Amino acid sequence: MKHTLNRRELLRLLSAAGLGAAFSRRAVADEIGTAVTNAPVPESKLVPSSTRPRYPAVLSGGKVIQPERPLAVAAETDVLVVGGGPAGFAAAVAAARAGVRTTLVERYGYFGGQWTGGLVLLVISSHARENGQLVKVLRGVGDELLERLTRIDGAVVNQAPGRHNPTSDPEATKFMMDEMIREAGVKVFLHCWVADVVMEGAALRGVVFESKAGRQAILARVVVDATGDGDVFAAAGAEHEQRLHAIGLVHRLGNTDRADAAQLKEAGIRSLGALEPLPSVKWVNLRGPSTDCLDVAELTRLEMEHRRSIWKRVQQLRKTPGGEKLFLLQTAPQLGVRISRLLAGTHQLTYAEARQGRKFPDTIAVGGAQNAQHIGWPIPYGALVPRKLDNLLAAGRCICVDEKLIEDMRLIASCLTTGHAAGAAAALAVQARCRPREIEIPRLQKLLRDQGAYLG
């Protein structure tokens, strides 16, 4: 007679094979064949309501009031980097390699920001042109990452002598960022959204963040704001300005190598997207409207509309002769926010200064040209330092530049180099027991050069 396993027997067999742990907390019948439909959860299985103290907001006089409450300190560190995009990644690696305790907080489950999660795979402005010669300005931590990607088949293209603006595979880039962060000994908190700051007078002492574990704090001697949107310095009350910019959504097309380019060209479709290391995939940019990226309702509307528009476009491509085998591989997990807040620093770097190649005594990085067509532009340390707020440095697209220079500063290469500089500067401030604005610039420049950075 054929015997059919019930759930209880199946779980016993899985456990004996070492495969039952994932199922061990499911409610099952006490006796073989006993039904468990609508069975109450035993008291011993319930999580006590007192496990975590609760301080819920209350309605009072028509207003929502959040009561005062103590916060658990999840970590104390020397340098705290908030945001794990290109700038935050480089800052964390640079600070940790300089020998200080470094912690990195990131709201997503991976590093790379717009480079990986936003699918902006092209590292624009990696080079400049000096005296007719191609000069790599993206060096140090960022270039090391790209060089390590060359050892992985299909991970990066155009990362070679005589080439500029490399393009990397997002998954390979995430993996290599993980490796470099781990090797540097950086303590990491993923899936954490910074909600507030910890202040001591005019000095920043840490941040408050939300996660599945509730609201907690991290205390630090120096904080690097690499959020892109300047979330930390804005919460701390630093002077800044807000700009509107285009917000798009990148997607990737699959089977592009199986499309009939001649037929598509006849239909008026000249390009399926930009180059990727994978021959069968192309990434497709979408500029989007200029609007407020700090408006969550607007972000919600845009993301849904962009996805709908992308889906309809790809389905239309599939109906076009020559495009039948194409398919939508992926829409970016992150909206393509280009700019929002800009720090008011001790030096505002202008477009005119950049194009003139003006030299600064406190140069900490050099920006490149989008197509390597003009000279590099030195970036002064003052563009990373708030006018009044202490114990904080900015890095990436939120540093102090004028409106016209935004298009260059927001690019991945510039984020990597300014992040590297901010991390190194934060480490020096910790070691010298001084405020970031008081560090010795020659010492910072020496450290950056020792770490492989290019300062001109």
QUIBEL-V842434 format. One record per pair of residues at least 24 apart in sequence whose ideal C-beta (glycine too) atoms are under 8 Angstrom apart, sorted by sequence separation. I is the first residue (numbers start at 0). J is the second residue. If there is no record, write none. Layout:
i: (I	I)
j: (J	J)
This chain:
i: (7	76	77	78	79	80	82	83	148	151	251	255	285	306	352	394	423	76	79	87	206	254	255	305	5	76	83	84	85	86	253	255	283	394	5	83	84	85	148	253	394	420	423	74	83	84	85	133	135	144	147	203	252	393	394	419	83	84	85	188	251	252	305	392	423	82	84	133	251	252	348	144	147	251	252	348	376	419	144	147	203	250	251	302	392	420	193	249	250	301	346	392	419	249	346	348	383	144	196	249	250	346	347	378	382	143	249	298	345	346	416	126	193	198	247	248	344	383	416	125	126	193	196	247	344	346	369	378	383	125	140	195	196	247	248	344	345	378	124	125	247	342	344	345	380	123	193	245	246	342	344	345	366	369	383	122	245	246	292	343	344	366	378	121	122	245	246	342	343	392	121	122	245	246	292	380	390	391	121	122	244	271	367	389	390	93	120	243	246	293	366	367	389	93	120	243	292	293	366	389	92	120	243	244	268	280	287	291	120	344	364	89	241	285	348	350	366	89	118	268	284	342	348	349	350	353	365	384	88	89	241	246	347	348	349	364	384	114	116	248	266	346	347	348	350	364	115	248	266	268	271	344	345	347	349	350	353	363	114	115	246	265	266	342	344	349	364	85	88	263	265	341	342	343	348	364	115	248	262	263	340	341	342	350	363	111	114	115	247	248	262	263	338	339	341	250	262	263	337	341	261	262	348	380	111	115	248	252	259	260	363	111	259	110	250	258	259	380	109	228	252	258	341	111	228	110	258	109	110	257	258	338	109	257	337	110	254	255	254	338	253	254	337	252	253	252	253	252	253	251	252	103	250	251	377	250	251	377	250	361	109	250	360	363	375	108	249	250	363	101	103	105	107	108	248	249	362	101	102	103	104	105	107	248	364	101	102	103	104	105	106	363	101	102	103	105	106	100	102	105	106	248	249	92	96	104	106	247	248	88	92	95	246	247	364	365	91	95	104	246	363	364	365	95	245	246	364	365	88	92	246	345	363	88	91	244	245	362	83	92	244	362	91	244	244	242	242	358	241	242	241	242	240	241	239	240	104	239	239	240	83	104	238	239	171	237	238	83	237	166	168	233	166	168	228	232	166	167	168	227	76	166	229	230	232	228	229	74	81	227	228	229	104	229	74	113	73	102	112	102	156	224	156	156	155	154	153	153	81	79	79	94	119	118	117	118	90	118	73	90	87	70	79	87	73	86	87	79	76	78	81	84	86	71	73	75	76	77	78	79	80	81	82	83	72	73	74	75	76	77	78	79	80	81	82	84	70	71	72	73	74	75	76	77	78	79	81	82	70	71	72	78	80	81	82	70	72	238	237	238	81	237	238	81	237	237	121	236	120	232	235	237	120	232	235	239	232	231	242	232	244	51	120	242	118	229	119	232	224	222	223	224	225	227	229	221	222	223	224	225	227	228	220	221	222	223	224	225	227	219	221	223	226	224	203	201	202	203	204	201	202	203	201	202	203	225	223	225	223	223	223	222	163	221	164	164	163	164	221	163	220	221	220	118	118	117	221	116	117	116	117	119	116	117	117	113	112	113	113	107	107	136	136	136	137	136	202	127	133	127	136	127	128	126	127	134	124	125	126	124	128	123	124	127	128	124	126	128	129	123	125	127	128	129	127	127	127	141	144	141	137	140	141	136	139	139	141	137	140	141	137	140	136	139	124	124	123	124	125	122	123	124	122	123	124	121	122	119	122	114	113	90	89	87	86	87	139	143	86	142	85	86	140	84	139	140	139	140	82	138	139	138	139	138	137	136	135	101	89	93	97	101	85	89	93	97	99	88	89	92	93	95	99	86	90	93	94	98	85	86	89	90	93	94	97	84	85	88	89	92	93	97	99	86	87	90	91	94	99	86	90	94	98	85	89	93	97	86	90	80	78	80	78	78	77	97	78	77	97	96	93)
j: (31	100	101	102	103	104	106	107	172	175	275	279	309	330	376	418	447	101	104	112	231	279	280	330	31	102	109	110	111	112	279	281	309	420	32	110	111	112	175	280	421	447	450	102	111	112	113	161	163	172	175	231	280	421	422	447	112	113	114	217	280	281	334	421	452	112	114	163	281	282	378	175	178	282	283	379	407	450	176	179	235	282	283	334	424	452	226	282	283	334	379	425	452	283	380	382	417	179	231	284	285	381	382	413	417	179	285	334	381	382	452	163	230	235	284	285	381	420	453	163	164	231	234	285	382	384	407	416	421	164	179	234	235	286	287	383	384	417	164	165	287	382	384	385	420	164	234	286	287	383	385	386	407	410	424	164	287	288	334	385	386	408	420	164	165	288	289	385	386	435	165	166	289	290	336	424	434	435	166	167	289	316	412	434	435	139	166	289	292	339	412	413	435	140	167	290	339	340	413	436	140	168	291	292	316	328	335	339	169	393	413	139	291	335	398	400	416	140	169	319	335	393	399	400	401	404	416	435	140	141	293	298	399	400	401	416	436	167	169	301	319	399	400	401	403	417	169	302	320	322	325	398	399	401	403	404	407	417	169	170	301	320	321	397	399	404	419	141	144	319	321	397	398	399	404	420	172	305	319	320	397	398	399	407	420	169	172	173	305	306	320	321	396	397	399	309	321	322	396	400	321	322	408	440	172	176	309	313	320	321	424	173	321	173	313	321	322	443	173	292	316	322	405	176	293	176	324	176	177	324	325	405	177	325	405	180	324	325	325	409	325	326	409	325	326	326	327	327	328	327	328	180	327	328	454	328	329	455	329	440	189	330	440	443	455	189	330	331	444	183	185	187	189	190	330	331	444	184	185	186	187	188	190	331	447	185	186	187	188	189	190	447	186	187	188	190	191	186	188	191	192	334	335	179	183	191	193	334	335	176	180	183	334	335	452	453	180	184	193	335	452	453	454	185	335	336	454	455	179	183	337	436	454	180	183	336	337	454	176	185	337	455	185	338	339	338	339	455	339	340	340	341	340	341	340	341	206	341	342	343	187	208	342	343	276	342	343	189	343	273	275	340	274	276	336	340	275	276	277	336	186	276	339	340	342	339	340	186	193	339	340	341	217	342	188	227	188	217	227	219	274	342	275	276	276	276	276	277	206	205	206	223	249	249	249	250	223	251	208	225	223	207	217	225	212	225	226	219	217	219	222	225	227	213	215	217	218	219	220	221	222	223	224	225	215	216	217	218	219	220	221	222	223	224	225	227	214	215	216	217	218	219	220	221	222	223	225	226	215	216	217	223	225	226	227	216	218	385	385	386	230	386	387	231	387	388	273	388	273	385	388	391	275	388	391	397	391	391	402	393	405	213	282	405	282	393	284	397	391	390	391	392	393	395	397	390	391	392	393	394	396	397	390	391	392	393	394	395	397	390	392	394	397	397	388	387	388	389	390	388	389	390	389	390	391	418	418	421	421	422	425	425	367	425	369	370	370	371	428	371	428	429	429	329	331	331	435	331	332	332	333	335	333	334	335	333	333	335	336	332	333	364	365	366	367	367	434	365	371	366	375	367	368	367	368	375	366	367	368	367	371	367	368	371	372	369	371	373	374	369	371	373	374	375	374	375	376	412	415	415	412	415	416	412	415	416	418	415	418	419	416	419	416	419	407	410	410	411	412	410	411	412	411	412	413	411	412	411	415	411	411	394	394	394	394	395	447	451	395	451	395	396	450	395	450	451	451	452	395	451	452	452	453	453	453	453	453	422	414	418	422	426	411	415	419	423	425	415	416	419	420	422	426	414	418	421	422	426	414	415	418	419	422	423	426	414	415	418	419	422	423	427	429	417	418	421	422	425	430	418	422	426	430	418	422	426	430	421	425	422	422	425	425	426	426	446	429	429	450	450	450)
